[in-house]
Amino acid sequence: MTRIFAAGFVAFGLSFAPSLATTQTLSIPGGAAVYIDKMDPEFEVDFRAELSRQKVALTVVSTAEAAEVLIVGAEQAKDVNITPQPGGIGLRVRRGGTVLVQDKVNTTTLWSGTWEVRSYNPKEQRKAASDLVGKLKKAVRSTLKK
């Protein structure tokens, strides 16, 4: 009898215990003023161009003080390997980074995405920027509908 009572008491207590895992929905506000901070300089040009071309619902401002949201790039190590191959040499390049969209006030990360290119071909870099901005656009668009 005491086992049944104890098990019932524990189950009753757990059902009313506060939840430790809370879900916080972070969103990128549509139409927010954003400042593009430190980023790979070559990638930043393509990233800015894609923000304009894809008409992302964000306003790029020239100073961090005027911004509500910061876009920060964290560059990963550049990996260049030159290997001898029959008939010449082989060049393998791997560049990439992470782009974070952060709330300026409390520096929480609202969105993040990664990019990577495997050559110095400008078309590949533009494609990586286009893909990343497309994902960012979906994140902003989904907050506009709510």
WOLIN-V522605 format. One record per residue. N is the residue number from 1. RES is the residue in one letter. PHI is phi as a letter, one per 20 degrees, with the letter a starting at -180 (NA if undefined). D_LAST is the distance of its C-alpha to the last C-alpha in Angstrom with 1 decimal. Layout:
n->{N;N}
res->{RES;RES}
phi->{PHI;PHI}
d_last->{D_LAST;D_LAST}
This chain:
n->{1;2;3;4;5;6;7;8;9;10;11;12;13;14;15;16;17;18;19;20;21;22;23;24;25;26;27;28;29;30;31;32;33;34;35;36;37;38;39;40;41;42;43;44;45;46;47;48;49;50;51;52;53;54;55;56;57;58;59;60;61;62;63;64;65;66;67;68;69;70;71;72;73;74;75;76;77;78;79;80;81;82;83;84;85;86;87;88;89;90;91;92;93;94;95;96;97;98;99;100;101;102;103;104;105;106;107;108;109;110;111;112;113;114;115;116;117;118;119;120;121;122;123;124;125;126;127;128;129;130;131;132;133;134;135;136;137;138;139;140;141;142;143;144;145;146}
res->{M;T;R;I;F;A;A;G;F;V;A;F;G;L;S;F;A;P;S;L;A;T;T;Q;T;L;S;I;P;G;G;A;A;V;Y;I;D;K;M;D;P;E;F;E;V;D;F;R;A;E;L;S;R;Q;K;V;A;L;T;V;V;S;T;A;E;A;A;E;V;L;I;V;G;A;E;Q;A;K;D;V;N;I;T;P;Q;P;G;G;I;G;L;R;V;R;R;G;G;T;V;L;V;Q;D;K;V;N;T;T;T;L;W;S;G;T;W;E;V;R;S;Y;N;P;K;E;Q;R;K;A;A;S;D;L;V;G;K;L;K;K;A;V;R;S;T;L;K;K}
phi->{NA;f;f;f;f;f;f;f;f;f;f;f;f;f;f;d;f;f;f;e;e;d;e;d;e;e;c;e;f;f;n;f;e;d;d;e;e;g;b;g;g;f;f;g;f;f;f;f;f;f;g;f;f;e;l;f;f;c;d;e;d;e;c;f;f;e;e;e;c;d;d;c;d;d;e;e;f;e;d;d;c;d;c;f;c;g;n;q;c;d;d;d;c;c;c;a;a;d;d;d;d;c;f;f;f;d;l;e;e;e;a;b;b;d;c;b;c;d;b;e;f;f;f;f;f;f;f;f;f;f;f;f;f;f;f;f;f;f;f;f;f;f;e;f;f;e}
d_last->{51.9;50.9;48.9;47.0;46.4;45.2;42.9;41.4;41.1;39.3;36.9;36.2;35.7;33.3;31.1;30.6;30.5;27.5;25.4;26.3;23.5;20.2;17.0;15.2;11.8;12.5;10.2;11.5;10.4;10.5;13.8;15.3;19.1;20.4;24.0;25.4;28.0;30.7;30.4;33.0;34.5;34.9;31.4;29.9;31.2;29.7;26.3;26.2;27.4;24.7;21.9;23.5;24.4;21.0;19.3;16.8;14.4;16.4;19.6;22.6;24.9;28.5;28.8;27.1;27.5;25.3;22.4;19.4;19.0;22.0;22.5;25.5;27.6;29.9;32.7;34.3;38.0;39.5;41.7;44.5;47.2;50.3;52.2;55.5;55.4;58.1;58.7;56.8;54.1;50.5;47.7;44.5;41.7;38.5;36.1;32.6;30.2;26.9;24.3;22.2;19.3;19.9;18.8;21.9;22.3;22.4;22.8;20.4;19.5;15.9;16.9;20.3;22.1;25.7;28.0;31.6;34.3;37.8;39.8;40.2;39.3;37.0;35.4;34.3;32.8;30.9;29.6;28.5;26.6;25.0;23.9;22.5;20.6;19.2;17.7;16.4;14.9;13.0;11.7;10.6;9.3;7.0;5.5;5.6;3.8;0.0}
